[in-house]
């Protein structure tokens, strides 16, 4: 039996996800997030690039090529969950109401559907976005049944509008192949509610200081999650504040409202007592922003949620109000080059819609596949996952690039390829009151080095018996040194204030993110010798 996977797009950087899977005589296309579908048209001189397509969810990096694919191959069946089928047209804003964008056929949840003789498809909610699905393909060959699971983008935790992937329904499935995303590599995240509180606190302080806040977001998912956070968090409940929603994010809100019966019971109950999104009566007021209303944004501090590729000049160009832009972090890649004209500062926040490293390994261990194909993320982050001993000792791991065929022999003994060098040996030298760490030059070949060595400054802290070192970015350095008076007994002048956090174990703020002008009773001034050293360094 032939079983293999050819990625037309492996989800690295901005290339999107598009995977051709072969199970015996059947060819299945999983997602089509590539912009150029020409490579799909040249497959094996066949009339169709696949027998059918399954779309995991409606985000553009998984779906933007589907319309072009349908136009080139109108007889190619395309399937998805009902919610995804209705959200897909938002990927083509100018044509979303046209019949030609309604090409996707809906499949039910958790019911095997035989789409080809001996080949069935079953969808499970994946928790990442309304309608997002994990796909189970089952092929009954003459002498054996083969199974493949494709997670798409998945999230085990509940968010405000979506329930997490039901892990218990997949546990012990033992598929032959598991294709899953590894967006965050081995990174570990704090609890989502903690991250929501940190973001809400930052927005609250910005508004209190007289700033307006700009939140670029994708059309679906994060924008609506932000809106629900702002509507329900205690910092903003009843606050005399305008929240404006613009562009395709507003269109996404309208699409969600049409699909409300498909949402979790808690969301439907919320909507029984107050509008889910648009509300001009209850504070904070949530309204769609019109082109005519943009010049009026300068009058008082407000919040604007808009498209991630929006022209910021539309909002800040004529504004007399200072603006702060808060951009979502993309793991493994540097901050996008957001235009900063008219924006006082550009900061990032983490509000994940994907599993972290422990969540990813938890899913793998619960499913217990033979082959694991890791896609969708920075190649360096995916390599971190593939190099974990707990995975390498149990599974056959693959991290393919676009265009690399992955052959998937089943039931055969395997040898893992050698791990690329990821550990670097160095030397420690004690020089008086300082310690110098020397590392070999190959470490700089990793694309993460540019961010780590951004300023040439590092922060070190003990974590058990290990010393953890991280780089300090220019933006963080500017934030730290942004101006507090030298004679004030505040966090910015405390010797325990590093990385925007308090590291004094005697303080009630220990471990929390605090502002430079904050205060606590156990303040300890930076020694004059260190201040003098800083002044000498600045003068060089």
C-alpha positions in Angstrom: 0.0 0.0 0.0 1.3 3.4 -1.0 1.0 6.1 1.7 2.8 9.4 1.3 2.4 13.2 1.7 3.6 16.0 -0.7 3.4 19.5 0.8 2.8 22.2 -1.8 3.0 24.5 1.2 4.2 23.5 4.7 3.1 26.6 6.5 6.6 28.1 6.9 6.6 31.9 7.1 3.8 33.2 4.8 3.6 30.3 2.3 0.4 28.7 3.6 -0.6 25.1 4.1 -1.4 22.7 1.2 -0.8 19.0 1.5 -1.5 16.2 -1.1 -1.9 12.9 0.7 -2.0 9.6 -1.1 -3.7 6.5 0.4 -3.6 3.6 -2.0 -5.3 4.7 -5.2 -6.8 7.8 -3.6 -5.4 11.3 -3.6 -6.7 13.8 -1.0 -5.8 17.5 -0.8 -5.7 18.8 2.7 -6.2 22.6 2.7 -5.2 25.0 -0.1 -3.6 28.1 1.6 -1.1 28.7 -1.2 -1.5 31.8 -3.4 -0.2 30.2 -6.6 -2.0 27.0 -7.5 0.0 26.4 -10.7 2.1 23.5 -9.1 -1.2 21.7 -8.4 -2.2 21.9 -12.0 0.9 20.0 -13.2 0.5 16.8 -11.1 1.0 13.5 -13.0 -0.8 14.7 -16.1 -4.2 14.0 -14.4 -7.3 15.9 -15.2 -7.7 16.8 -11.5 -5.0 17.6 -8.9 -6.8 15.3 -6.3 -9.9 13.2 -5.9 -11.3 15.8 -3.4 -10.3 18.5 -1.1 -10.9 18.9 2.7 -10.5 22.3 4.2 -9.7 22.3 7.9 -10.8 25.9 8.6 -11.4 29.3 7.1 -8.1 31.2 7.8 -6.4 32.5 4.7 -3.2 30.5 5.2 -5.3 27.3 4.8 -8.0 28.5 2.4 -7.0 31.5 0.2 -6.2 29.3 -2.9 -9.6 27.5 -2.8 -11.4 29.9 -5.1 -8.8 29.8 -7.8 -8.7 26.0 -7.4 -12.5 25.8 -7.8 -12.3 28.1 -10.9 -9.6 26.0 -12.5 -11.2 22.7 -11.6 -15.0 23.3 -11.1 -15.7 19.5 -10.8 -13.2 19.0 -8.0 -15.3 18.4 -4.8 -14.3 20.6 -1.8 -15.5 19.7 1.7 -15.4 21.3 5.2 -17.6 21.7 8.3 -20.8 23.7 7.9 -19.4 26.7 9.8 -16.2 26.7 7.7 -18.2 26.4 4.5 -20.1 29.6 5.4 -17.0 31.5 6.6 -14.8 30.8 3.6 -16.2 33.6 1.4 -14.6 36.2 3.8 -11.3 35.3 2.2 -12.4 37.1 -0.9 -14.0 40.3 0.6 -14.9 42.0 -2.7 -16.8 38.9 -3.9 -18.0 37.3 -0.6 -21.7 37.7 -1.6 -21.3 36.2 -5.1 -22.5 32.7 -5.8 -19.2 31.7 -7.2 -17.7 31.7 -3.6 -20.3 29.2 -2.4 -18.5 26.1 -3.7 -17.8 24.2 -0.4 -19.9 21.2 0.6 -20.6 20.7 4.3 -19.7 17.6 6.2 -21.3 16.7 9.6 -19.3 16.5 12.9 -18.1 13.1 14.1 -19.8 11.0 11.5 -17.8 8.9 9.0 -18.7 9.8 5.5 -17.6 7.5 2.6 -16.5 9.8 -0.2 -14.7 7.1 -2.2 -15.0 3.3 -2.2 -13.3 2.2 1.0 -12.3 5.7 2.0 -14.1 7.7 4.6 -13.7 11.1 6.2 -14.7 12.1 9.7 -14.4 15.6 11.2 -13.8 16.5 14.9 -13.8 20.1 16.3 -10.2 21.3 16.7 -10.8 24.2 19.0 -8.8 26.9 17.0 -11.6 28.8 15.3 -15.4 28.3 14.9 -15.8 25.4 12.4 -12.1 24.4 12.6 -11.8 20.7 12.1 -9.4 17.8 12.7 -9.7 15.4 9.8 -9.6 11.6 10.2 -9.1 9.7 6.9 -9.7 5.9 7.0 -8.9 3.7 4.0 -10.0 0.0 4.1 -7.4 -1.8 1.9 -7.9 -5.5 1.1 -5.6 -6.7 3.9 -5.5 -3.8 6.3 -7.1 -0.5 7.3 -5.0 2.6 7.2 -5.7 5.8 9.2 -4.4 9.3 8.9 -5.2 12.3 11.2 -4.7 15.9 10.1 -5.2 18.4 12.9 -5.2 21.6 10.9 -4.6 24.3 13.5 -5.7 23.1 16.9 -6.1 24.3 20.5 -6.8 22.1 23.5 -7.9 24.9 25.7 -11.3 26.8 25.6 -11.3 30.3 24.4 -14.1 32.8 24.7 -15.9 31.8 21.5 -14.6 28.3 20.9 -14.4 25.1 22.9 -11.1 23.2 22.8 -10.3 20.0 20.8 -12.1 17.1 22.5 -9.0 15.1 23.3 -10.9 12.3 25.0 -12.6 11.4 21.7 -9.3 10.9 19.9 -7.3 9.2 22.7 -5.8 5.9 21.8 -6.8 6.1 18.2 -3.3 5.0 17.1 -3.4 6.4 13.5 -0.7 5.3 11.1 0.1 9.0 10.4 -0.5 12.2 12.3 0.0 15.5 10.5 -0.1 18.4 13.0 1.0 21.9 13.4 3.9 22.9 15.7 3.4 26.7 15.6 5.0 27.3 19.1 7.6 24.6 19.0 8.6 23.5 22.5 7.6 26.9 24.1 5.4 26.8 27.2 2.6 29.3 27.7 1.1 30.7 30.9 -2.6 30.0 31.4 -4.7 31.8 28.7 -6.7 33.7 31.4 -3.5 35.1 32.7 -2.4 36.3 29.2 -5.9 37.9 28.7 -5.5 39.8 32.0 -2.1 41.0 31.0 -3.4 42.3 27.7 -6.4 43.9 29.3 -4.2 45.6 31.9 -2.0 47.0 29.1 -5.0 48.4 27.2 -6.5 49.8 30.5 -3.3 51.6 31.3 -2.9 53.0 27.8 -6.5 54.4 27.9 -6.0 55.8 31.4 -2.8 57.6 30.1 -4.7 59.2 27.3 -3.7 56.9 24.4 -5.9 55.4 21.8 -5.2 51.7 21.1 -5.0 50.1 17.6 -5.3 46.3 17.4 -4.7 44.8 14.0 -6.1 41.3 13.7 -7.2 38.7 11.1 -10.7 38.8 9.8 -11.7 35.7 11.8 -10.8 34.5 15.2 -8.5 36.8 17.1 -10.4 40.0 16.3 -13.7 38.6 17.7 -11.8 37.1 20.7 -10.4 40.6 21.5 -13.8 42.1 21.2 -15.3 39.6 23.7 -12.4 40.2 26.1 -13.0 43.9 26.0 -16.7 43.6 26.5 -16.6 41.3 29.4 -13.4 42.2 31.4 -13.9 44.1 34.6 -11.4 46.8 33.5 -13.9 47.9 30.8 -17.4 46.9 32.0 -19.4 50.0 32.3 -16.5 52.2 31.2 -17.4 55.3 29.1 -15.4 54.1 26.1 -15.8 53.6 22.4 -14.6 50.4 20.7 -14.6 50.6 16.9 -14.4 47.6 14.6 -13.4 48.1 11.0 -12.8 46.2 7.7 -13.1 42.5 7.4 -13.0 42.0 11.2 -16.4 43.7 11.3 -17.6 41.4 8.4 -16.3 38.5 10.5 -18.4 39.7 13.4 -21.5 39.8 11.2 -20.8 36.2 9.9 -20.4 35.0 13.5 -23.9 36.4 14.4 -25.5 34.5 11.5 -23.9 31.3 12.9 -24.8 31.8 16.6 -26.7 28.5 16.9 -23.5 26.7 16.1 -21.6 28.3 19.0 -21.0 26.9 22.5 -23.9 27.1 24.9 -22.1 29.7 27.1 -21.8 32.0 24.1 -25.4 31.6 23.2 -26.5 32.3 26.8 -24.4 35.5 26.7 -26.2 36.6 23.6 -29.6 36.1 25.2 -28.8 38.9 27.7 -26.9 41.4 25.6 -25.7 41.7 22.0 -22.7 39.6 21.2 -20.9 42.3 19.4 -22.7 45.5 18.3 -24.1 47.6 21.2 -24.4 51.3 21.5 -26.4 51.3 24.7 -24.2 49.4 27.1 -20.8 50.8 28.0 -18.2 50.3 26.5 -20.0 51.0 23.2 -19.1 48.7 20.3 -19.7 50.0 16.9 -18.7 49.4 13.3 -16.4 52.2 12.1 -17.4 54.0 8.9 -15.1 55.8 6.6 -16.8 59.1 7.6 -16.2 58.3 11.3 -12.4 57.9 11.0 -11.5 61.6 11.3 -13.4 61.8 14.6 -11.3 59.3 16.3 -8.9 62.0 17.5 -11.3 63.5 20.0 -11.0 61.1 23.0 -9.1 57.9 23.7 -10.7 54.8 22.0 -9.9 51.3 20.9 -9.9 50.3 17.2 -9.8 46.7 16.0 -9.1 46.5 12.3 -7.5 44.3 9.5 -4.0 43.1 10.1 -2.9 44.7 6.8 -4.8 48.0 7.2 -3.4 51.3 6.3 -2.7 52.8 9.7 -2.8 56.3 8.2 -6.6 55.9 7.9 -6.8 56.0 11.7 -3.8 58.0 13.0 -3.0 60.3 10.1 -5.0 63.3 11.2 -5.3 62.4 14.9 -4.2 64.7 17.7 -4.5 61.8 20.1 -1.3 59.6 20.7 -1.7 56.0 19.6 -0.3 52.7 20.7 -0.3 49.8 18.4 -0.6 46.3 20.0 0.3 43.5 17.5 0.0 39.8 18.1 3.2 37.8 18.3 4.0 35.4 15.5 6.2 32.7 17.1 9.6 32.2 15.5 9.4 35.3 13.4 10.4 38.9 14.1 7.7 41.6 14.6 6.2 42.7 11.3 7.3 46.0 9.9 4.3 47.9 11.0 4.4 51.6 9.9 5.0 53.7 12.9 4.0 57.1 11.5 1.6 58.7 14.0 2.0 55.8 16.4 3.8 56.5 19.7 4.9 52.9 20.2 4.4 49.4 18.7 4.2 46.6 21.3 3.4 42.9 21.1 1.2 40.6 23.1 0.6 36.9 23.3 -2.9 35.6 23.1 -2.4 32.1 21.5 -4.9 30.3 19.4 -2.6 27.3 18.9 -1.2 24.8 21.4 2.1 25.3 23.1 4.8 22.7 23.2 3.4 20.6 26.1 0.0 20.7 24.5 1.4 19.4 21.2 3.3 16.6 22.8 0.3 15.7 24.9 -1.8 15.3 21.7 0.9 13.1 20.1 1.2 10.8 23.1 -2.6 10.5 23.4 -3.0 9.5 19.8 0.1 7.3 19.6 0.7 7.4 15.8 3.6 5.7 14.0 4.5 8.7 11.8 4.4 12.3 12.8 4.6 15.1 10.2 5.2 18.6 11.8 4.1 21.6 9.7 2.9 25.2 10.2 5.6 27.2 12.0 9.1 28.4 12.0 11.4 25.6 10.8 13.6 26.3 13.8 10.6 25.8 16.1 9.5 22.6 14.3 13.1 21.3 14.6 13.0 21.9 18.3 9.9 19.6 18.6 11.3 17.0 16.3 14.5 16.8 18.4 12.7 16.1 21.7 13.9 12.7 23.0 10.4 11.8 24.2 9.2 12.0 20.6 12.3 10.7 18.8 12.3 7.5 20.8 8.7 6.6 20.0 7.7 8.0 16.6 9.0 8.5 13.1 9.2 12.3 12.8 9.2 14.4 9.6 9.6 18.2 9.2 9.3 18.6 5.4 9.7 21.7 3.3 7.4 22.6 0.4 8.0 20.2 -2.5 9.6 17.4 -0.4 7.8 14.1 -0.7 7.4 12.3 2.6 7.1 8.5 2.1 5.3 6.8 5.0 6.1 3.1 5.2 3.8 1.4 7.8 4.9 -1.3 10.2 8.6 -1.3 9.3 11.5 -0.8 11.6 13.0 2.7 11.4 16.1 4.6 12.3 15.7 8.2 13.2 18.1 10.5 11.2 20.9 12.1 13.3 19.9 15.2 15.2 21.3 18.4 13.8 23.6 20.1 16.3 21.4 22.2 18.6 23.5 22.2 21.8 26.6 24.4 21.9 29.5 24.0 24.3 31.2 27.1 25.6 33.5 28.3 28.3 33.0 30.3 31.5 35.6 32.8 32.7 35.4 34.6 36.0 37.0 38.1 35.6 37.0 39.8 39.0 33.3 40.7 39.7 32.2 39.7 36.2 31.6 36.4 34.4 32.2 36.0 30.6 30.5 33.3 28.6 32.1 32.3 25.3 30.1 30.4 22.7 31.1 29.1 19.2 30.2 31.1 16.1 27.9 28.5 14.5 25.2 29.5 17.0 24.7 32.7 15.0 23.5 30.7 12.0 20.1 30.1 13.7 17.5 32.7 12.5 16.6 33.3 16.1 20.0 34.8 16.8 19.1 38.2 15.3 16.4 38.7 17.9 18.4 37.3 20.8 21.4 39.5 20.1 19.4 42.6 19.1 21.0 44.9 21.6 23.9 42.9 22.8 22.4 42.8 26.3 21.1 39.7 28.1 19.2 38.9 31.2 20.1 35.8 33.3 18.1 34.1 36.1 18.3 30.8 37.9 15.6 28.2 37.2 16.3 25.3 39.6 19.9 24.2 38.9 19.9 25.8 35.5 20.9 29.4 34.5 18.5 30.7 31.8 19.8 33.5 29.6 17.6 35.6 27.3 18.2 38.6 25.0 16.8 42.0 25.7 15.2 43.7 22.7 15.6 47.3 21.7 11.9 47.9 22.3 12.1 46.4 25.8 15.2 48.4 26.5 13.5 51.6 25.5 10.5 50.7 27.6 12.8 50.1 30.6 14.6 53.4 30.2 11.6 55.4 29.4 11.7 58.0 31.7 11.3 58.0 35.4 13.0 60.6 37.5 16.3 59.3 39.0 15.3 60.3 42.6 12.0 58.5 42.7 11.5 55.3 44.7 9.7 53.5 41.9 10.1 50.2 40.0 12.1 51.8 37.2 14.8 52.7 39.7 14.7 49.5 41.7 17.6 47.0 41.4 15.0 44.1 41.2 13.2 45.5 38.1 14.2 43.6 35.0 12.4 42.6 31.8 9.4 44.7 32.8 8.9 42.5 35.9 9.6 42.5 39.6 12.1 39.9 40.7 12.2 40.7 44.4 10.9 37.7 46.3 10.0 39.8 49.2 7.6 41.9 47.1 3.9 41.3 46.6 4.6 42.1 42.9 7.2 39.3 42.6 7.0 37.7 39.1 4.3 40.2 37.9 4.7 42.6 35.0 4.9 46.1 36.4 5.2 49.7 35.1 8.5 51.6 35.7 6.6 54.2 37.8 5.1 51.6 40.1 5.9 51.4 43.8 6.1 48.8 46.5 7.3 49.0 50.2 10.4 46.8 49.6 11.9 49.1 47.0 15.7 48.8 46.8 17.6 51.5 44.9 20.1 50.6 42.2 23.6 51.0 43.8 25.4 54.1 42.9 28.3 52.1 41.5 26.0 50.5 39.0 24.6 53.9 38.1 28.1 55.3 37.6 29.0 52.3 35.4 25.9 52.8 33.3 26.8 56.5 32.8 30.4 55.5 31.7 29.0 53.0 29.3 26.5 55.5 27.8 29.3 58.0 27.3 31.6 55.6 25.3 
